[in-house]
Each structure stands twice: as C-alpha cells, then as structure tokens.
Amino acid sequence: MTADGIPRALVIGAGIAGMQAALDIANAGYEVVLVERKPSIGGHMLQLSETFPTLDCAQCILTPRTVEVGQHPRIRLYTYAEVTEVEGELGHFRARIRRRPAYVDWTRCTGCGLCQEKCPARVPSDFEEGIGRRKAIYTLSPQAVPNKPVIDPASCIFFQRGKCRACEKLCPTGAIAFDQQETTVVEEVGAIVVATGFGLYPPAEIGEYGAGEIPDVLTGIQFERLLSASGPTAGQIRRPSDGKEPKEVVFVQCVRSRDPEHGLPYCSRICCMYTAKHAMLYKHRVHDGQAYIFYIDIRSAGKNYEEFVQRAMEEDRVLYIRGRISRLFPQDGKVIVWGVDTLTGKPIEIAADMVVLATAVVADPSAREVAGVLGIEVDEHGFFREADEAMRPMESTRPGIFLAGAAQSPKDIPDTVAQASGAAARVLALFQRWTHKEQA
Amino acid sequence: MRRIGVFICHCGLNIAGTVDVEAVAEALRHDPQVAYATTYKYMCSQPGQDLIRQAIAEQNLDGVVVAACSPAMHETTFRKASASAGLNPYRCEIANIREQCSWVHQNEPAEATLKATEIVRTMVAKTARDEPLHPLSMPITRRALVLGGGLAGLQAALDIADAGYPVVLVERSDHLGGKLAELSGIYLNFRGGPELLAEKVRGVREHRLIQIHLETELASLEGYIGNFRARLKPAGAPDDAAGEPLEIGAVVVATGFDLFPMRLLGEYGAGRYPDVVSGLDFERMLAQPDGLRRPSDGKEPKEVVFVQCVRSRDPQRGVPYCSRICCMYTAKQARLFRQRVPDGHATVFYIDIRSAGKGYEEFVQAAMQEDGILYLRGRVAKVFPEGDRTIVWGVDTLTGRTVEVPADLVVVATAAVSSAGAVELAQRLRVGTDPYGFFSEAHPKLRPVESLTAGIFLAGAAQAPKDIPDTVAQASGAAAKVLALFAQQELVQEPTVAYVIEEICAGCGICIGACPYGARSVDERRRVAVVNPALCQSCGACVAACPNKASQIHNWSTDQILAMVDALEL
C-alpha cells in the first residue's frame, strides 16, 4: 500500500451510492469532492414513489440525506458537471472537472422559483420520464439540492429565437446569465469512488411491446412517476391516452432481461420487487382494479421480500402468471396482451387498460467513457469490473479507484447503501494510514 | 417578557401557495411574547439566514421560531444561523407548517392558514420556556469488538485494523473462517473456500492490531457508544467465568447463520437416510481428495437429486423467507458434481430460480445448457430408501405430471436460519432481532449496517442471509461506520435528554422498566432515579411512566407541552 497520499476523495455520481460514500468519508473527517452530471443530486431514488418492502416514501427518507450532503462542511459539490480527465495514481490523482453552463449565476440565485413559474417554454421532462413537462429553466424537483435552476438552451426561446428573456426580466436578484461559459476546475485527490449508477433499456428499441408507440404502455420508471405524489398526476393513476383510471393493468417482468436473444442475458435484480410494489400500490389506489404480473421466476430474496410478494398475492389479490408475453397491440381503446401461462400451457389474452414493462437495467450510457477517463475496466455489458467478483466487490481493476452501487451491477437500495459504505471503508483505511500512521 | 422572533418561510409556493404567510405573520405580531415577525421566500437560503441573524442582533431577540419545513430538513441550518448571531441554538425552534400543514391541506387554504398560525403560536409558547442548553460531549475508546470470525467478521476486523485501530475479534468455535472454510468451491469461479480465506485469515492473524480470542463468547456488554465495557468468557461457560472488562468503543455483530437441522425434516428421513445429506454435508463430500463418495457404501453416486427451498419459503413447516443463497450454491454443487463425475446425472427441484447477481444468471444457464443439469419446477413430496437407492417423488408443475427419480444421493438445500444463540446475544447487546432471530437494522433501506443501538453495527448473514460478495460489502460498510465514529475527537450529543427533578423523585424505579434503552437506574444511596444521558434517546417513556412528574426532558418539559396546549386559540 502506498505510504502517503492526499487524504481527499473524489466521488463520481451523487445518487444514493455516491451520496452514501461521500457522507461516510466526510463524516470520518476527510474532504470529499462530489461530482454529479445532473443539475441536482439524489439520482434515480428521487424519482421513486414508495420503496419496497416497507412502502416508505422515497422522498421522505431521501431528502434529509440530500440536504445533509448539500450542507456538509467537508463535501464540495459540483453539480451539472463531469469528470473529463484523470491523471496520476493512487494517492495522487489530478481530476479535471468540466462544469456545464447553467446560464444562471448560482451565487446570486435564491431559488425563489419565479423564473420557472413564468418561463413560457414547456418541454417533456426527463425527470418525469416524458410523461410530465418542465420549463426551459428548471430544477429537477422542488426539493432539489442545490435548489438552483439551469436553462436548457435546446428548449429556451431566447437561445433558439433570440427573444423572450422573461426570466431575466423577472429575476429579483439578476441571476440570469445568458453569456455564462463552461468552466473547468482541477481537484487533487488520493482516491476515487465511482458511483455512476445505471440506465434502463431504451423502450424505443423494444419492438414487440409497443413501448413509445402505444401511449398506455409505460415503463416501470414512468409508472413510478404516475404513482408519485410529486409526479405529473399527483399520484393519481391515469392513462396517458385519455386520462381515465385503468381497471385492468398488466405488468410484464424481464423485458429484455434474461433474454440473450433480443436483449441481455443477465437478471436485472430489482424488477421482481418493484413490480410487486407497483401492483400493490396500484391496488391501493384503484380498489376495484385488477393487476396481473407476467413473470419467469419470482426473485424475492431479501429481508422481508418474500413476505412482501406473498402479501401482494394474498392481500392485494395480484394475479401472478408464469409466462412470457408474445405480443401487445392496441384495439378499441385497450391494449391487448397475448401470452402463455407456462404452468397450464394455455394461451392467455388480456384486454388491458394499461401495460407496465419492467425494462432491463443496463449500464449507464456514460460508463464506458468514464471507464476510459479513469483507466478502469468494464464487463461486456458496460458495468464496472471488480478486482475479484467474490472477495473484492468494491475495488475496481485499478488501485485507488473503488466501486459503489449499480455502476458495478444492478442492485437494490439496501445493497447499494451497504456497498457504498464498504467502498468508503476502503478509502478511509487509506486516508487513516496516510494521515495518522499509527493509532491507539 | 420574552423577545421572540418569528420567521415564516414561503418555501417558494410550497407553503405560500396554500398558506397566507402574511396573515400568519400579522397574527403572531399580536402575541405579547413576539417582538418581531416577518416572512421570506426561502428562509434556508443565504439571504434568509442573514435575515434571521440580523434580526437577532437588531431586535435583541432571545428566541427564534422558524415556521418552515420539517425540522428533519433544516433545524440544524437554523440553529447554526442563530448560534452565529449569539443566540443559544436550543432557543431556536422549528414550526413545521409544510409537511404538517400546507402540503396536506392544499385544497383548504383558509383553514390551512388558521392551522399554520396555531402551529406557530404553540412553538412560540414552547420557545418562551426553552432553557439555553449546551451539547454533551463524551470521550471515545478507539477499539472495536468484532463478534464472529467468519468472512464478515474477518473483513470488518481487517478494515478497522488497516485504518490503524485495535480490534478484539471473538469467535465461538476453535477456528476462523466460519462456513466459508467448509466450502469446496464457490460460485462463480469454483475456487475453494479455504483458498479464498487463506489471505484474509493470514491478514487477520498477522495483524499487529487484531487480538484473536477463539472458543470465546461475549458474557456481557455495558455502557454506551464510544464507551462500552465488554466481558468475555470461554465458549459455553457460565457468565461468572467472565474475565476483566475490556474498554470498547464500537461493536460489530458478525455472528453469521446456521442451517435448518436435518433431523427435523420428516419427509426426508429426519437424518436417518444415509444418502440424504444437507448442502453443507455435500460441500464436505466434494472437498474429499479421494473422489466423491456417498455416505452409505462409499460408492460414487451417478444420479444425484438436489432439492431447493427445503423449509425456506415454507411458512407452514419452516420459515416464510427465501434463504437467498441456495439457488446459486445448488447450481454450483450440481456443476461441481458434473465435473467430478462426468458420466453422472443431476436433477434440481426448484420453485423459482433466483440468480440475481453479477454473472449469476449466466452461471445457471451454463449449468443447464453446458452441463446438462435437469431443472424441474416443483416440490418434492416424499423421499424413501429402496435397495441401495433413494427414491424421490415429486411433481413437475410445468407439465403437471408426477415424477419419480431413483437417486444415488439426495442433497437438500435447507433453509438458512439465524445463528444459534442469536436472540440471547441480541438481549445482551440490547439490540433487536426480527421474528426469525436475525439482527434488525436501523432502517431497511438507508441504514442496513447499523443496529438501532448507537455504536453497535451489523455485518453479514447475522442481519439476513446473504452471499459472499454481499457479505464482504456489508462487512466493509459496517467497518466504515466504526471508522467514522473513531475519527471524531469526542462524541457530541444533543442535550435534549431526560433528567430527574430529584426533590420529587420517590425512587420507585418505574422509569427503569419503562426505558427501552437502559438509560436509567436508581442511586440506592440517595433513593433517586438517575439518567445516563449518553444512552437516553429522548423518547419520553420515562416522562409518561413517572407518577410524580419527576422525570422530564430538557426543552420538552410537561410545563412546555401544557403551555403549547394553552396557546391554542381554536
């Protein structure tokens, strides 16, 4: 192990994994540079409605943590930023961080929200997964940390057509800065934690299920936004096509997971549980509705997970059908689902009001690029490779660079949190050596 | 008369969109205790905090109420801001008018405004009676106790010791390595358990800062986070055989798991059929250097049946939960069997195949496709010996047909259950367990490696069944929590803890039973109850239990609560 180094960490990605690693390192007394690509922190978990198996509201348990990260005296947060270059080695890395222009001077902005209220440009929101809209000047959520907006030039009327400037006129602190430029900072650190999370299989590439074409066929993460009290329907389950409450909803698991022919050979690990949760929450909102789940195997291998799925079946009367879907198509305002029940061997047809697809968890689209910047390896699917699959799951293939969360492979929240703390432990062991040498 | 400032936050439109914040401010200005009341768009922003600081100085305030979001969000922010202006931070209080008012009454703005006013008024009444308090500080013993010398305990001990802190590692058996030491080969790479362990065990044995106690158990643990006193005893010995107490700052519980006993499996012969073995027995058989031999007659088995979910996912006769590791180790065992006995044939009975880990699905697919292992979806009804074979009766639920397999050997994947003595140990540690004896984490999502007792952390299968990579990750996670604790100069604790008004305490001791944290005792000489503030979690159970109202919590006194009730005007 290196004899000395800079006791300061770079954490890439500020979802639940990156935040946990950053907090564990910072709470042990060391400085952390936390870099997030999006305008604010929290990652996918902030998009979730409630979480299995306790049905805790995701925002309620996460926002205290985002606030803690945002206010931590030892965490330097760069949002809307990316690591573009890393030089050096264990103990002495130099990271170049590019900050995208927000076109808002965050030192002046008070986060009052007036600009967002008055901005006339509305576009589909990525945070709402396309089923809700945002303005051209926006924050990801009202509880965003930092609570500072960015202007998306692609949808801003001023950037596109040269006039409007409504936000600039209204901003009480003169924070709008249309001439803001990209900036670069260089940070020196001794260790790096990679926590860049995951992506989801693009629905547009799933032909036979009509996702993206049939409006009432949604992905799991879109359904999450429908369920969320802070989502576009304020938690009401409504069909995108006509705003009606769906009475028959079909959930399909393993869409492109465990599917080496069309998609990915691996299991996405989280879908069985979130689908059970979706069906359960749907039944809690629509009491006279019927939920069907198509599955191959039910994978509920976690503390209280099996019991949770049993509850979905027994208390909420969710109908589990073992089988794959062969085809989906719209007909008379319904979505017709063709499939086979492999337990009875019989074909099944359901005229559904809505279909929710549990699409495969894939590596974050940026993962290969990040791997290139850091000089670490990814596996054939783009997930970061660990030093040893069994015994060293938090170490990358390069000394001083550690892995946390779903960037290494799909995992649920408790596994992510535990592994992120585990990555932090490795960083802390290095830092303690470099600073104290000797204890006790 | 007190001079309290009231600062009402709009929270953008989150509060002001429903509550008429100006009306609330105006109503509070008539409160005789309120010297100043104002509103601002975002009180937590820098200008908002400056506003508070300025008002404390200019208006000479001796208390601050911020009406805003939940105190979980910004109580720390506003207390820090108040302190920087010279006010005792415990005289700054939060009135939650967002989560408890504006958000839940979005359609009733008039009523929401009235309710917000009432909420703020009650907090003014409380603040008027707040004492200035100072955080408690306590020293920390920077030495960890790790209970269990399996993979989880080894990993946690190494991570803590590698950071330079001494570790006392206690193991009940006579060897380190736990269950892993008995594994013939692990998934995904078939490397042997002892080989994998060798590096870790050597690291622990040779570590200058790790003190190993084999065949030893915890006799007792007293004290609190940063300041525990642990007594150890020889395994199985009575508690009075315990040695001198050790000063300990943190505890990692890594006591692992056990397997559902074969002797309780009636339909599998209750341990009387020699060629029906548990998964762990089969691991030992695979590890024999002279080839695979079945127990009854030492012959090499050609036809092996593996049965998954034996007493797992079986609320009637076993445990309702999934044991999480059996699908993968069964696939591994079947594949290892096929490697050792190339002309052998393996059948696996399963309910669902759970191969949800990196490379796991591919591993099971290879078992089916490359090694020709037959997976049958169904439960086994009965197993019985016939001649020199063991007959397995089951149902294939995919075809609906009954299946009969004459096997040379049957391997049952018995449920992973909590380690023997786990519940008793939990009582000694004053931490919780679930109904099955697994240690309870502080929060199932966000605090998976902490127990609910401060300073006691959880690693590995003691918390719930888990496989090797998950165990390593979680054990290191527990170590991170210990390292963060040991990095503090001293422990700082909120002073809003319970205290006893000794003049009216009768020393009856009812509060001792009421306290869930063991924070109370009776000073026998003075016959009064005393509080250990380091253990108190301010839950208030003692306050409710005390017949004389001698038990109180700083800044949540009975007087304050009654004053808050009196302040309600509606």
Interface residues (C-beta under 8 A of the other chain):
Chain A: I16 D24 N27 A28 G29 T51 P53 T54 D56 I61 L62 T63 P64 R65 V67 Q71 T110 G111 C112 G113 E117 P142 N147 R258 P260 P265 Y266 C267 S268 R269 C272 D297 I298 R299 S300 A301 G302 K303 N304 Y305 E306 E307 Q310 T342 L343 D379 F383 E389 A390 M391 R392 P393 M394 Q408 S409 P410 I413 P414 D415 V417 A418 Q419 A420 S421 G422 A423 A424 A425 R426 L428 A429 Q432 R433 H436 K437 E438 Q439 A440
Chain B: G12 L13 N14 K41 Y42 S45 Q46 P47 G48 A72 M73 H74 T76 T77 R142 R143 D159 D162 A163 G164 Y165 P166 I186 L188 N189 R191 L196 E199 K200 L209 R313 P320 Y321 C322 S323 R324 C327 D352 I353 R354 S355 A356 G357 K358 G359 Y360 E361 E362 Q365 T397 L398 D434 F438 E441 H443 P444 K445 L446 R447 P448 V449 Q463 A464 I468 P469 D470 V472 A473 Q474 A475 S476 G477 A478 A479 A480 K481 L483 A484 A487 Q488
